[in-house]
Amino acid sequence: MPSIVKYQKAVADDTTYQLAEPDYASGADRCIEIGTLNGVTYVAVPATAKLPVQPKQIKVTPVTLDAVLTAKLKLASPHVKLVDERVVAKIREKYSADDEIKMIWLSTGPDVAAYRTYVATQVAWGKTEKLKLGL
C-alpha cells in the first residue's frame, strides 16, 4: 500500500516548485497526486518508490489518515471520481438503471443473486483501485 505525503506548492518569480518524483526510467511505480485541500497537495507514493531530494522551497511531510481526512480526499480526488464512474459503467454494461430498480424490489431468486454477485465484484474492484491510492 502506498504512503501519502503532503506539501504546499511554492511559487517564486516564474517558477512553481512542486514534489520531485522518482526517476521512472528505472520502472518504478508512479506517484499519484490525489488532490489538493486548502492549498495543500496530497500525493500517493508507492511503497516501491523512493522520493529524491526535494526543492528547498517546499516541505514534504508524511500523512496519517483519519476518517475525516480520508473522506475529504476521496471527495477532492479526480482519481476516486474516475474509479466511481468506472464502477457504475461496468455495472451498466450488464444492468440498466431500470434493471437495478427491479432487483431492489425483488428480494430473492437467481436473477437477484447474480445481480448482487456482479455488483459486489465491481464494487470490490473499485475498492482495490482506491487502495492503490492509499484511500
Secondary structure as GFF3:
##gff-version 3
##sequence-region A 1 135
A	DSSP	beta_strand	3	7	.	.	.	ID=ss1
A	DSSP	beta_strand	10	12	.	.	.	ID=ss2
A	DSSP	beta_strand	15	17	.	.	.	ID=ss3
A	DSSP	three_ten_helix	24	26	.	.	.	ID=ss4
A	DSSP	beta_strand	32	37	.	.	.	ID=ss5
A	DSSP	beta_strand	40	45	.	.	.	ID=ss6
A	DSSP	beta_strand	61	62	.	.	.	ID=ss7
A	DSSP	alpha_helix	67	76	.	.	.	ID=ss8
A	DSSP	alpha_helix	78	94	.	.	.	ID=ss9
A	DSSP	alpha_helix	97	105	.	.	.	ID=ss10
A	DSSP	alpha_helix	110	131	.	.	.	ID=ss11
###
